[in-house]
Amino acid sequence: MVIEIRKLKTDASTVEDKIDSLKKKIKHLETEREGFSSLKINNQALTEVSAELERQVIDYERINEKLESKIQKLEAEKRELESKLDKEKEETRKAKEALKTAQAVTTTSSITNRPLPPAPGPAGVKEGKVQTLLAGQSTDTFLVLSPSGVLDLYTSNEMRSFQWSTDCWARCSLPPSV
């Protein structure tokens, strides 16, 4: 019986050791469980933050697309305005060249260089180059308005194509070819 009591004491101490180790294991698992619940809370918080970040990214992508489309529109407008500016510059350059050419023609084909009629004095004389329709064709013509009210049309340095008086008794002299 002593052996049996010893055996039972040994078995009882072994069982108590096992109970103690299981209690320790339970305590350890309970502390882990507390950590898991805090991880679950953290996971839920992170999921919410992640969802919010995804919404913000989508919003920023929309804003970025809108801004890029605005940039493209502005660049298209800029190109259009630059082309208009270039056209205007070209027209201005051509107008300046035409003006220089007209000034050169006016200075070289002044009325003082023509033999008919004698040039009146510079006071009150108005003259200029115009386009007229003669015999169905557009022709460069030079107009001269004298202070006496006589309008002369010249097609060349020597040929007066038309003369008209602006006084109340209109008179007209035409060359024989008309």
matplotlib code that plots the C-alpha trace (Angstrom):
import matplotlib.pyplot as plt

x = [0.0, 2.8, 3.8, 0.4, 0.3, 3.6, 2.4, -0.8, 1.3, 3.6, 0.6, -1.1, 2.1, 2.3, -1.3, -0.8, 2.3, 0.2, -2.6, -0.1, 1.4, -2.1, -3.0, 0.2, -0.7, -4.2, -2.9, -0.5, -3.3, -5.5, -2.8, -2.4, -6.1, -6.1, -3.3, -5.4, -8.5, -6.3, -5.0, -8.5, -9.4, -6.2, -7.0, -10.5, -9.1, -6.5, -9.2, -11.2, -8.1, -7.3, -10.8, -10.6, -7.2, -8.6, -11.5, -9.0, -6.8, -9.9, -10.8, -7.3, -7.2, -10.5, -9.1, -5.9, -7.8, -9.8, -6.7, -4.9, -7.9, -7.8, -4.1, -4.7, -7.5, -5.2, -2.3, -4.7, -5.9, -2.3, -1.3, -4.3, -3.5, 0.1, -0.9, -3.2, -0.4, 1.9, -0.7, -1.1, 2.6, 2.8, 0.0, 1.7, 5.0, 3.2, 1.4, 4.7, 6.3, 3.3, 3.5, 7.2, 6.6, 3.7, 5.9, 8.7, 6.3, 4.8, 8.2, 9.4, 6.1, 5.4, 3.5, 6.6, 8.1, 5.2, 5.3, 1.5, 0.0, 2.4, 2.6, 0.8, 2.5, 2.7, 0.1, -3.4, -2.5, -3.7, -2.4, -2.3, -2.3, -5.6, -6.9, -9.4, -11.3, -10.3, -11.5, -12.6, -9.2, -8.0, -5.3, -3.0, -3.9, -2.6, -5.1, -4.3, -6.8, -5.7, -6.8, -9.0, -11.1, -9.8, -9.4, -6.9, -6.4, -3.1, -2.4, 1.3, 3.7, 2.7, -1.0, -3.8, -6.8, -9.5, -10.0, -13.0, -13.8, -15.7, -17.1, -20.8, -20.3, -18.9, -16.4, -14.8, -12.0, -11.3, -8.4, -9.2, -8.9, -12.0]
y = [0.0, 2.4, 1.8, 2.5, 5.7, 6.7, 5.9, 7.9, 10.8, 10.6, 10.5, 13.3, 15.5, 14.7, 15.7, 18.8, 19.7, 19.1, 21.3, 24.0, 23.9, 24.0, 27.0, 28.7, 27.9, 29.2, 32.5, 32.7, 32.1, 34.7, 37.3, 36.4, 36.7, 40.2, 41.0, 39.5, 41.6, 44.7, 43.5, 43.0, 46.6, 47.9, 45.8, 47.4, 50.9, 50.2, 48.9, 52.1, 54.2, 52.2, 52.7, 56.4, 56.6, 54.8, 57.3, 60.2, 58.7, 58.3, 61.9, 63.2, 61.2, 62.8, 66.2, 65.4, 64.3, 67.6, 69.6, 67.7, 68.3, 72.0, 72.1, 70.5, 73.0, 75.9, 74.6, 74.3, 77.8, 78.9, 77.3, 78.8, 82.3, 81.9, 80.9, 84.0, 86.1, 84.7, 85.4, 89.0, 89.5, 88.2, 90.5, 93.4, 92.6, 92.4, 95.7, 97.3, 96.0, 97.2, 100.6, 100.8, 99.7, 102.3, 105.0, 104.0, 104.1, 107.4, 109.0, 107.6, 108.3, 111.7, 114.1, 116.2, 113.3, 113.3, 115.5, 116.1, 118.2, 120.6, 119.9, 122.4, 123.7, 121.4, 123.5, 121.9, 119.1, 115.7, 112.6, 108.9, 105.4, 103.6, 100.6, 101.3, 99.1, 100.0, 97.9, 95.1, 94.9, 96.1, 98.7, 100.7, 104.3, 107.5, 110.1, 113.9, 116.4, 120.0, 122.9, 124.1, 121.0, 119.1, 115.4, 113.7, 109.9, 108.7, 105.1, 105.8, 108.7, 110.2, 109.2, 110.9, 108.5, 110.8, 114.3, 115.6, 118.9, 119.1, 122.6, 123.1, 123.0, 119.6, 119.2, 116.0, 115.4, 111.9, 110.7, 109.8, 106.0, 106.0]
z = [0.0, 0.6, -2.9, -4.1, -2.0, -3.4, -6.8, -6.3, -4.8, -7.9, -10.2, -8.2, -8.5, -12.2, -12.7, -10.6, -12.7, -15.8, -14.4, -13.6, -17.0, -18.6, -16.4, -17.5, -21.1, -20.6, -19.1, -22.1, -24.6, -22.8, -23.1, -26.7, -27.2, -25.8, -28.3, -31.0, -30.1, -30.2, -33.6, -34.7, -33.7, -35.3, -38.5, -38.6, -38.2, -40.9, -43.2, -42.7, -43.2, -46.3, -47.7, -47.1, -48.8, -51.8, -52.0, -51.8, -54.4, -56.7, -56.0, -56.7, -59.9, -61.1, -60.2, -62.0, -65.1, -65.1, -64.7, -67.5, -69.8, -68.9, -69.6, -73.0, -73.8, -72.7, -74.8, -77.8, -77.2, -76.9, -80.2, -81.9, -80.5, -81.5, -85.1, -85.2, -83.9, -86.5, -89.2, -87.9, -87.9, -91.4, -92.5, -90.8, -92.5, -95.9, -95.2, -94.3, -97.5, -99.5, -97.9, -98.6, -102.2, -102.5, -101.0, -103.4, -106.4, -105.2, -104.9, -108.3, -110.1, -108.7, -110.8, -111.3, -113.3, -115.9, -119.0, -119.1, -117.7, -116.0, -112.3, -110.1, -107.0, -104.0, -102.0, -102.3, -104.7, -103.7, -105.5, -105.0, -106.6, -107.1, -109.0, -111.8, -114.2, -117.8, -120.7, -118.3, -116.6, -113.2, -113.9, -111.7, -112.1, -110.6, -109.4, -109.2, -107.7, -108.3, -106.2, -109.1, -108.8, -111.8, -111.4, -113.7, -114.1, -115.5, -116.6, -117.5, -117.2, -120.5, -121.0, -119.2, -119.5, -118.0, -116.8, -114.9, -113.4, -110.1, -110.6, -111.2, -115.0, -115.4, -118.2, -119.4, -121.8, -123.0, -125.1, -128.7, -127.9, -125.7]

ax = plt.figure().add_subplot(projection="3d")
ax.plot(x, y, z, "-o")
ax.set_aspect("equal")
plt.show()
